[in-house]
Amino acid sequence: MEKESDAIAWLTKRDGSMVIGHGPFQASAEPPSQGVAFYVQDFALGDPLPWKSPARIERTCSAELTRRTEEIPPLVCEWEPPDATLFSVVFQEVMSSIHGGIFEKTVPVVTELGSTVGSPERAILTAMSRQVAPLQSYGWVQHDTGFAGATPELLFSLEGNRLETMALAGTARSEDRDVFAVDEKEIREHEYVAQTLVSKLLDLGQVQRRAREILDLGSIVHFLSLFSLEVEYPQTPEMLIRRLHPTPALGPLPRTAETLALLLEWRQRLDCPREFGAPFGLWDEGRFEAIVAIRGIWWNGTRLILPAGCGIIEASRLVNEWRELRLKREAVKRFLLPFSGS
C-alpha cells in the first residue's frame, strides 16, 4: 500500500472488496454527489468536515493486497502493561452512577501503550489489511500519525432504502463458548444493546431481527444479532449516524447529554484516542457503509496506543472486566503476528 502525499484511507467492504483512497484529501461537511469519500470522525462527532474525498482511489481486495505486501516484515514493538489503578477508580465511579440511577450501562476504555523502532505504519497497515471476513479492515494515515484496525462491528449500511445494522455485545474466550452461551450477565448486556437499537429504528420502518448467534473470531467470541429494514422515508448517512452512534455497545444507556458527557470525561481520563469507537465509513457512488472503529492500533511517530472498551452493567465485576479488556487487546496483537501465507 503505497503512500501518496502522506495520506491514505481505506475500508474493506462486507463483500470482501477494498477501496483505498490516496491523498491529498478534500474535507467537506457533506458527501459528494458522485464518486467516493471516506467518513472520518471522532467519537463525539466533533469534526464539522468529516467527509474526506481522495485525489485518487484504488479498488482491490485483501488477497491481492496480501500478495503485494508479503515482503513487509511484521511489527516489532514493546508493550507496557497498563496500570489497573486508574481504571479501578473509574469503574467504581461508573458503578456508583449505575446504583444512583444515572446509567444502566456504559463503556469506559483502557489503553495499552507501546513503542517501536522506526515508523510502524507499513507493518500495521499490512497486518490489518490482511484480515478477512467477518472482520472489516480500515485505516486512516496522515504523515506519521494514524490508526488502523480490523473490526467485527458494522454500524450500518445503506443502499437505496435498504438499511442493515447489528448488535454486537458480550465477550468471552473461544474455549468458554459453551458457558458463554448461557451466561446471564453477557446475555443481559447483549440484550441492552439489541433492544435499544430496535427502539431507535422503529419509526423508520418494520425492523427484522435474526436470532441471536455467537460470532467466533478465533480467540474470542461475541453475541451477534443482525437487523434489517426498508426505510420508509429518505435518510442521509449523517442523519443515521447521529441516530445510531454511539450504540450501547460503545456508549451509555440511556444516551443523554449528561451520560454522554460523563463517558467522554472517563475516556479522556483514561487516555482513549478520540477516534476509537467512532464511525468510520465509505461513501461509494451513493452507497454508504460505516463500521465502528474498534480492534485497532493508533500511532504517533514510534508511539503506539492500543485501546479496548468493556461494557459495565450492575452485574459487572472489576476483575472480570479487567480480564475482558486484556482479552480484546490480545486479539488485536494477534493481527500483528507474522503472516503464514495460509
LINWOTA-V256546 format. One record per pair of residues at least 24 apart in sequence whose ideal C-beta (glycine too) atoms are under 6 Angstrom apart, sorted by the first residue. I is the first residue (numbers start at 1). GAP is how many residues later the second one is. Records with the same first field share a line. If there is no record, write none. Layout:
I = GAP + GAP
This chain:
1 = 124
6 = 137
7 = 135
8 = 133
9 = 29 + 131
10 = 129
11 = 127 + 271
12 = 124 + 125
13 = 276
16 = 45
17 = 44
18 = 42 + 43
19 = 40 + 263
20 = 38
21 = 33 + 36
22 = 32 + 34
24 = 31
25 = 27 + 29
26 = 27
27 = 25
31 = 252
36 = 248
37 = 246
38 = 244
39 = 242
40 = 100
41 = 237 + 238
42 = 232 + 233 + 236
43 = 234 + 235
44 = 220
62 = 70
65 = 64
66 = 64
69 = 57
72 = 50 + 54
74 = 49 + 264
75 = 45 + 48 + 261
77 = 37 + 39 + 227
78 = 37
79 = 33 + 35
80 = 33
82 = 28 + 30
84 = 238
90 = 176
91 = 227
94 = 218
98 = 216
103 = 149 + 156
104 = 149
105 = 87 + 143 + 148 + 206 + 208
106 = 146 + 157 + 206
107 = 143 + 202 + 204
108 = 158
109 = 158 + 161 + 163 + 198 + 200
110 = 160 + 215
111 = 160 + 194 + 196
112 = 194 + 217
114 = 190
115 = 187 + 188
116 = 186
120 = 179
124 = 24 + 173
127 = 208 + 209
136 = 155
138 = 142 + 153
144 = 157
145 = 155
147 = 128 + 149 + 151
148 = 148
149 = 146 + 147
150 = 145 + 185
151 = 140 + 141 + 143 + 144
153 = 139
154 = 137
155 = 124 + 135 + 137
156 = 84 + 134
157 = 132
158 = 130
159 = 128
161 = 69 + 70
163 = 66 + 68
164 = 64
165 = 62
166 = 60
167 = 26 + 27 + 30 + 58
168 = 54 + 56 + 81
169 = 24 + 80 + 142
170 = 52 + 53
171 = 51 + 153
172 = 49
174 = 45 + 47
177 = 44
185 = 130
189 = 122 + 124
190 = 33
192 = 56 + 61
193 = 55 + 56
194 = 31
196 = 52 + 57
200 = 43
204 = 27
205 = 24 + 25 + 26 + 27
219 = 112
220 = 107 + 111
237 = 51
241 = 38
245 = 34
250 = 27
272 = 35
273 = 25 + 32 + 34
276 = 31
295 = 37
306 = 26
